[in-house]
Amino acid sequence: MKTNDDPALVNASPQAAPPVERQLRGLGVATGIAIGPAYVIDTGAVAVPEYCLPADLIQGERDRFAAAAEKARRQIAKLKSRAATLPESAAEEVSFLLDAHLAMLSGSRLTRGVDARIERDRINAEAAVQAEIAAIARTFAGMDDAYLAARIGDIREVGTRLIRILQQHHYQAFSMLPEGCIVVAEELSPADTALMDPGRVAGFATVLGGAEGHTAIMARSLGLPAVLGISALLAGVRTGDLMIVDGITGRVVVNPGAETLLAYQRCREEIARDREQLKELRQLPAVSKDRVMATLSANLELPRDITHALAAGAAGIGLLRTEFLFMNRDDLPDEEEQYRVLRQIVEGMEGRPVTARTLDLGGEKLVSALGRHFGDCANPALGLRAIRLGLKEPSLLETQLRAMLRAAVHGPMRILLPMITTRGEVCRVREMLHQVAQRLQADGVTLPDPLPPLGIMIEVPGAALSADQLAGLCDFFAIGTNDLTQYTLAIDRGDEAVAALYDPLHPAVLRLIQFTVQSALRAQIPVSVCGEIAGDPRYAALLLGLGVRELSMAPARIPGVKRRIRDLDVAAATGCAEKIMMQADGAAIAAILDNFNARA
């Protein structure tokens, strides 16, 4: 009789059946097609032991926890440095989050509570961290404020980082992943996503997450196809399985069959060809079929992004976020440093206009060197930030204005004020600007003549409703639709529980935009849109139909919006916008706009 070890029997056994194709659905949050081997990441909870300590070991345990907190701060500082290189809103969003994490690791209730538990209860640091997080969670869960209740997720993430450090349990390094792989996990935090190299990671898919969360924004900015919210993702997916992530339709295919694989390969090739065709628009103007000219500018995070802006055919910089000058440091940049960097940007744009926004820090976007100005704030989005901080600390704003005035000698520049709500704020800054200019001239410093135009962000409903009165004090408007939508609808778009309610097509939001644009046109001052909808071709017809002629967006978005405008008849778009403004329902507005886009 032949045994199981007999070669004849082994060779005669049938081959294993090929894996069965599985198709899963989720939320496509970053467009594109990724095809590659799956790499399953373990982001699950770490088991936490609890044990009592003798009295003579308590101080050593407190020291161990303090060292872990310091290591966590160093890790987050490295993540912030990496995040600063990201484009568009990703850098800003992730900086918000990581600054909040740093604040939790520096004398916060969390760290104070853990230290006290180690001493009082004589327990190990890991157990103390877990107990303190549970106590804070109970407190937050009882609050009637959805914004505050949702922040417990951030606290848990910081706590998990501390526990992993204390147990010397490290995350799997994304730098060690196989090239071209697709990351699969239960959940990826924005901090996790910041570690991904688009040259190595093809895309990712997770069980948890929403379209408006920080992780989704990061994926879009990195250009990584991503599908989130797939409940059955981890069942049966193993590292090495061939996967397809379709960020366009929100579909994930595990072990695709030959026919499915071929179809997606062709789709990916079509997307690549489309991107190449868009590059051909670089030198062409953004002019509609009926000869209406639009100006497409770039939002800039860092000086190094100038290359991307010019390559995309940007007409200028519509929004230069100057926060990068203040991030990842323990001191404040002086006038000379700010001047040198701003001059570099102005000269780098080769005569194209640069709109520099004054410092928009505060709330969750904390800078260690400015920490003394901020106390505990129940809702950072409504606290001391942006122009409010600049007017409370005039030396901070004056230094920035001096640098901007000096840089404006080297090329066209505009100065933009964030978070304006009243006429008085504009008057105070304009007076400060003239005083700064007089002192510089007295010191023999050459200044532009005339001085740079001074404009304001319209991102608060109060400012939008006062746009007719504010227009007489300003040289231009820039509508920040992200914050305007968030403040108008009282929705934190980073909170997954309410993110689906975030709707820039809400009638109230559109009426505020329309009133602002009409006020600017009557006052004969320029008005631009620099929120995320400016970079989405879907909204181009509506914005131009409402009278907007200047849009500012991430450099990578410029070609797609330009193509849409060149295919557009603005007279027809104006009729569509008029019809939309008569509607009272966001869903009806979306249907009208999409139908128009499908026909035009």
C-alpha positions, 0 to 999 in steps of 0.5 A, a space after each residue: 500500500 502506498 503511504 502519504 509519503 509516496 511520491 507517486 501519490 503526492 504527484 497524483 493529487 489534484 492541484 489546489 483550486 484557485 482563490 475565489 474573487 470577492 468584491 466588497 463595497 465601501 466609501 471611495 474617498 480618493 480617486 484612482 485605481 490601485 492594483 497590488 498585493 495586500 499587506 495586512 497591518 495589525 492596528 489592533 489594541 495591545 493587551 495591557 497588564 496591571 500589577 501593583 508596585 512596592 513603594 520604593 518603585 513608584 518614583 521609577 515608574 513615574 520616571 518611566 512614564 515621563 520618558 514614554 511621554 517624551 518619546 511620544 512627543 518626539 515621534 509626533 514631532 517627526 510626523 509633523 515634519 513629514 506632514 509639513 511636506 504634504 500638499 494643500 489641505 492635508 498639511 493643515 488638517 494633519 497639523 491640527 490633529 498632531 498639535 492637539 496630540 502634542 498638547 495632550 502629552 504636555 501637562 494635560 489632564 491625561 498625563 497629570 492623571 496617569 502620573 497621579 494614578 501611578 503614585 496613588 494606586 501604586 499601579 504600573 504605567 500601562 494600567 494607569 494610562 488605560 484607567 485614565 483614558 476610561 475615566 476621561 471617556 466616561 466624562 466626555 460621553 456624558 457631555 451634551 456637546 457632540 464636538 467634545 464627545 467626539 474628541 475622545 477618539 484623539 485621546 484614545 489614540 494618544 493613549 495607545 501610542 503611550 502604551 505601545 511605547 511603554 510595552 516596547 511594542 512598535 507599529 509596523 514601519 510603512 517604510 519596510 512594506 513591499 513596493 506597490 502593495 495595498 495596505 489593509 487595516 481595521 483603521 488608519 489614523 492620519 498619523 499612520 497615513 502621514 508615514 506612507 510613501 506614495 512611491 511605495 504604497 499603491 493604495 489602502 483600504 480600511 474597515 473604519 473611516 469616512 469620506 470627510 475625515 482627516 485620513 480621507 483628506 490625507 489620501 486625496 492629497 497624497 494621490 493614494 486611491 483609498 476605500 474606507 468603511 468596508 465592514 467585511 474587509 478583514 474576513 479572508 484577506 491575507 497578506 499577499 492576496 492580489 487586490 484592487 482598490 477602486 477609489 472612484 466607485 468605492 469597490 475593493 476586489 480581493 483575488 480578482 479573476 482574469 477578466 476583472 483584472 484586465 478590465 481594471 488594468 485598462 481603466 487604470 491606463 485610461 486614467 493615466 492617459 487622461 492625466 497626460 492629456 491634462 498636462 497639455 492644458 498647462 499653457 492654455 488659458 482658462 477661457 470658456 466657450 463663450 470667451 469668459 476668462 477665469 483665473 486659476 491660482 494655486 494654494 501653497 503650503 511650502 516654498 518647495 510647492 512653487 515648482 508644482 504650481 508652475 508646472 500645473 500652469 497656475 496664474 499665481 498663488 491665490 492663498 499662501 498659508 504662512 503657518 509653515 514659518 511657525 510650525 515645528 519649532 520652539 521659537 518665533 521667526 523674526 522679521 528677517 527670516 520671514 522676509 527672506 522666505 517670502 521674497 523667495 516665494 515672490 521671486 519664484 513665481 516670476 511676476 505672478 501675483 502672490 496672496 499671502 495670508 497672515 498667521 492663522 494659528 490658534 485653537 487646535 493649531 498650537 505652536 509651542 512658542 505661542 502656547 502661553 497665549 492659549 488657555 483651555 478652550 471648550 471649542 477651539 474653532 471658536 476661540 482665540 485664533 487667526 486675526 484675533 490672535 494677531 490683534 491681541 498680540 500686535 507685535 506678532 502681526 506687525 512683524 509679519 506685516 513688515 516682512 510682507 511689505 518688504 517682500 512686496 518690493 520683489 513682485 506683486 503681492 496681496 495681504 489676506 486677513 483670516 477669520 474676519 468678523 467685523 469692520 473694526 478688525 479690518 480698520 485696525 489692521 489697515 491702520 497698523 499696516 500704514 503705521 508699519 509702512 511709515 516706520 519702515 520708510 523712516 528707517 530708509 527701507 524701500 517699499 512698494 508704491 502703492 502698498 499691497 492690496 489688503 483683503 479678507 477671508 470670508 469664512 464666517 457667516 457674520 462676515 458673509 452677511 456683512 459683505 456689502 459693508 466690508 467691501 468698502 474697506 477691502 481691496 479684495 475678498 477670498 471666500 474660504 468655503 471649507 470653514 464657511 460651510 462648517 460654521 454655517 451648518 454647525 458641523 465638524 467635518 472631521 467628526 465621522 458621526 456628522 460628516 455626512 451632513 457637511 454639504 457645500 451645496 446647502 442652500 444657506 451656504 450658497 446664499 452666503 457665497 452669492 451675497 458675498 460675490 454680488 457685494 464684491 461685484 457692486 464694490 468693483 473689487 476682486 473675489 475668489 474662492 479658495 476652499 475645496 470646492 474651487 478645485 473640484 470640476 463639479 462645482 466650476 459651472 456653479 461658481 462661474 454662474 454665480 459670478 466668480 472669476 478667480 479660483 485657487 486650489 491645490 496645484 494638482 487640481 488646476 488642469 482638471 478645473 481648467 478643462 471643465 471651464 474650457 468646455 463650459 458656456 458661462 451664459 448657460 452656467 449662469 442660467 443653471 446657477 439662477 435655477 439652483 438659487 431658487 431651490 430650498 433643498 440640497 439634494 435638488 441642487 445637487 441633481 440640477 448641477 449634476 444634470 447640467 454637468 452631464 449635458 454641458 
